[in-house]
Amino acid sequence: MNEILYSKSGLPAKEGEKVFASRLLGGQQDVFKVSVYNNMIYDPLGTDSNREGKLELTLKKVSVSTFGLYLKYLKTKNKTHFLQAQRTYNNG
C-alpha cells in the first residue's frame, strides 16, 4: 500500500510539510481523504488560515469527486472548486 500526501499547493508534500489531502493506493479500492475542521472541509485560504497551526485538522474519508475538486482548488485557488467540493462532501 502506497500513500500520497498533498500539500497546500495541491502537489505531493515534501518531508515535514503540512498535509491537506491524501490518497491511499492499493487494496481493492483507493482511499481518498481531505483536511476537515469542525466537520467542514478546511479552506487553507479562508478565514481560519491564520490560525492553521492551532487548529485540530483531521483527514476524513471522502468520495473521488470531492477529493478531485479539493485538489483542483488547492492547485488553482479558484473558490468555485472549493464550494463544489464542500457541496459534494455535505451530500455524502
The 8 nearest C-alpha neighbors of each residue, nearest first, counted from 0:
[[1, 25, 24, 2, 23, 26, 29, 3],
 [0, 2, 24, 23, 25, 3, 22, 29],
 [3, 1, 23, 22, 24, 4, 0, 21],
 [2, 4, 22, 21, 23, 11, 5, 1],
 [5, 3, 21, 12, 11, 20, 18, 2],
 [4, 6, 11, 12, 20, 10, 18, 9],
 [5, 7, 12, 18, 8, 9, 19, 10],
 [8, 6, 9, 73, 19, 43, 5, 18],
 [7, 9, 73, 6, 74, 10, 5, 11],
 [10, 8, 73, 74, 70, 6, 7, 5],
 [9, 11, 5, 8, 6, 12, 74, 7],
 [12, 10, 5, 4, 6, 3, 13, 9],
 [13, 11, 6, 5, 4, 16, 10, 18],
 [12, 14, 16, 15, 11, 6, 4, 5],
 [13, 15, 16, 12, 17, 11, 4, 18],
 [16, 14, 13, 17, 12, 18, 6, 4],
 [15, 17, 13, 14, 12, 18, 6, 7],
 [18, 16, 6, 15, 19, 12, 7, 5],
 [19, 17, 6, 5, 20, 4, 16, 12],
 [20, 18, 34, 6, 5, 33, 7, 17],
 [21, 19, 33, 5, 32, 34, 18, 4],
 [22, 20, 4, 32, 3, 5, 31, 33],
 [21, 23, 31, 3, 2, 30, 24, 32],
 [22, 24, 2, 30, 29, 1, 3, 31],
 [25, 23, 29, 1, 0, 2, 22, 30],
 [26, 24, 0, 29, 27, 1, 28, 23],
 [25, 27, 28, 0, 24, 29, 23, 30],
 [26, 28, 25, 29, 24, 30, 0, 23],
 [29, 27, 26, 30, 25, 24, 23, 31],
 [28, 30, 24, 23, 25, 31, 22, 27],
 [31, 29, 23, 22, 28, 32, 24, 60],
 [30, 32, 22, 60, 61, 21, 66, 23],
 [33, 31, 60, 59, 21, 61, 58, 20],
 [34, 32, 20, 58, 59, 19, 35, 21],
 [33, 35, 58, 19, 57, 41, 20, 40],
 [36, 34, 40, 41, 57, 39, 56, 38],
 [35, 37, 56, 38, 39, 41, 40, 57],
 [38, 36, 39, 35, 40, 56, 41, 55],
 [39, 37, 36, 35, 40, 41, 59, 57],
 [40, 38, 35, 37, 36, 41, 85, 89],
 [39, 41, 35, 34, 85, 36, 42, 38],
 [42, 40, 35, 36, 34, 39, 43, 56],
 [41, 43, 45, 44, 40, 48, 47, 81],
 [44, 42, 48, 45, 41, 7, 47, 51],
 [45, 43, 42, 48, 46, 47, 76, 49],
 [46, 44, 42, 48, 43, 47, 41, 49],
 [45, 47, 48, 44, 49, 42, 43, 50],
 [48, 46, 50, 49, 45, 51, 43, 42],
 [47, 49, 51, 43, 50, 45, 46, 44],
 [48, 50, 47, 51, 46, 52, 45, 44],
 [51, 49, 48, 47, 53, 52, 54, 46],
 [50, 52, 48, 54, 53, 49, 47, 43],
 [51, 53, 50, 54, 49, 55, 48, 56],
 [52, 54, 50, 51, 55, 56, 49, 47],
 [55, 53, 51, 52, 56, 50, 36, 47],
 [56, 54, 57, 53, 36, 52, 51, 35],
 [55, 57, 36, 35, 54, 34, 58, 41],
 [58, 56, 35, 34, 59, 55, 36, 33],
 [57, 59, 34, 33, 32, 35, 60, 56],
 [60, 58, 32, 33, 57, 61, 35, 34],
 [59, 61, 32, 31, 33, 58, 30, 62],
 [62, 60, 32, 31, 65, 59, 66, 63],
 [63, 61, 65, 64, 66, 31, 60, 88],
 [62, 64, 66, 65, 67, 31, 61, 30],
 [65, 63, 67, 66, 62, 68, 87, 84],
 [66, 64, 84, 68, 62, 67, 63, 87],
 [65, 67, 63, 69, 64, 68, 70, 62],
 [68, 66, 64, 70, 69, 65, 71, 63],
 [67, 69, 71, 84, 65, 80, 70, 66],
 [70, 68, 72, 66, 71, 67, 84, 81],
 [71, 69, 73, 67, 72, 9, 68, 66],
 [70, 72, 68, 74, 69, 73, 75, 67],
 [73, 71, 76, 69, 80, 75, 70, 74],
 [72, 74, 9, 70, 8, 71, 76, 75],
 [73, 75, 9, 71, 8, 72, 76, 70],
 [74, 76, 72, 77, 73, 71, 8, 9],
 [77, 75, 72, 73, 74, 78, 71, 44],
 [78, 76, 75, 79, 72, 80, 81, 71],
 [77, 79, 81, 80, 76, 82, 72, 75],
 [80, 78, 82, 81, 77, 83, 72, 84],
 [81, 79, 83, 72, 68, 78, 82, 77],
 [80, 82, 84, 78, 79, 83, 72, 69],
 [81, 83, 85, 79, 84, 80, 86, 78],
 [84, 82, 86, 80, 85, 81, 87, 79],
 [83, 85, 65, 81, 68, 87, 82, 86],
 [84, 86, 82, 88, 83, 87, 81, 89],
 [87, 85, 83, 89, 88, 84, 90, 82],
 [86, 88, 90, 84, 89, 85, 65, 83],
 [89, 87, 85, 91, 86, 90, 65, 84],
 [88, 90, 86, 91, 87, 85, 39, 84],
 [91, 89, 87, 88, 86, 85, 84, 65],
 [90, 88, 89, 87, 62, 61, 86, 65]]
